[in-house]
Amino acid sequence: MKGKTIIFFIILLMISAIVIFDLSIRQSNVSASVIPEESSDAIPTTMLESEVFNLQDLAIDFSKLQSIESEKTLAEYYENRAYDGAPPKIPHPVLSEKGIGGKTCLQCHSTGGYVDRFKAFAPITPHPDFLNCNQCHVPKKTDQLFVSSQFKRPTPKRIGSGVLDGSPPPIPHDFQVRGSCLSCHGAPSVAKEIRVSHPERVNCLQCHAPTNSRQITWERKSTEEEGGTE
């Protein structure tokens, strides 16, 4: 009787091992079908669609401000950043660096508006939910480098390169903390070269698409695979 019990447990363990191995194979196949080949594309950069509509309540106001010309240029926009996509420096004096963050910054940068002190419109943050502002944004204190290096500012990506004359220009940047389109393209505070003429059309992705063709190909392939499994 004791021998039969041992044999029974051995057979049970073998069956369990086979089942676990089969499940692991199935899981690896599923993972391989949804993860792109190169690790650099493992995290899709497509924005959450809800972020596009973050400032839709202000879209009509922005359209009414079209008569006010933007004074900032794209060159000034890039000059305030170490590279394209880097957090901008704080270009104005602050009373205390300890006060940077929370709702202090949002008083001017949540919805924009004209600031008489600086005779300019305040830029609108595309990520008002990130309240620890000085984790990325710091005041400019010097033009000197702390340590010499070989770093060279990369050339910004080309803008306005539509496929055809008059066609909607593609989106040349990723969407990490830059998913709210009207923050950077709608208000009078933005660079005039990238300010849109139709801020009331809030569904930007309906006409504008990312320039990353590999990303688009991967998304299309994933959609087709999902549709084929139904």
PyMOL commands that set and color helices and strands:
alter all, ss='L'
color gray80, all
select helices_A, chain A and resi 2-34+39-41+49-52+56-64+74-79+97-99+102-109+133-135+181-185+192-194+204-206+213-228
alter helices_A, ss='H'
color red, helices_A
select strands_A, chain A and resi 114-115+120-121
alter strands_A, ss='S'
color yellow, strands_A
deselect
rebuild
show_as cartoon
